[in-house]
């Protein structure tokens, strides 16, 4: 008899709840057993039963320490506390795919870049550790989605290369900043490049919503037009 499969979609906190719900809906079949939870404040009561296999879908932008080390340890400890030891299968973080960036999100971003603006993607850096691969992969995806020759660069909060290092080298006088983040948190409130910094280099800034929110907005706008193609998702679909 095949083992039961449960799907657990987990965001860092409730700032990612809307995107988490959207992603879960993309992967939910009629017979699926689906759970959603936040990493912060996670308890055993938030988890699927431990009598089968748990596919864990991290609705995170990057595969940092929280996803690769802390989350697996926490899940195993919570299950072990109730005498359960399910097989945990971790799927790639949502930011590893972002719906292949998504042609709807790319089209919305292209509109923001009209007038020869440059694009600056700003991601969460980790001091003392190698950079997670997802931000650079995202930039490569954008190069295929946006018009050839679009000026773009990647910088990090608190790591190299910093915004201060990258900003002067961008070609456009207008710089569109796309935070490689799920939702509005500390980085959006405190760490975005300032107009004063841009002005010192003869530039102006437009800061977009964090990519998770930007992606959802682009999806909503697309479906308002009545277009019929199914929206993309950020994970490799499970074999069934």
Secondary structure, 3 states (H helix, E strand, C coil): CCCEEEEEEEECCHHHHHHHHHHHHHCCCCCCEEEEEECCCCCHHHCCCCCEEEEEEEECCCCCHHHHHHHHHHHHHHHHHCCCCCEEEECCCHHHCCCCCCHHHHHHHHHHCCCCCEEEEEEECCCCCCCCCHHHHHHHHHHHHCCCCCCEEEEEECCCCEHHHHHCCCCCCEEEEEECCCCCCHHHHHCCCCHHHHHHCCCEEEECCCHHHHHHHHHHHHHHCCCCCCCCCCCCCCCC
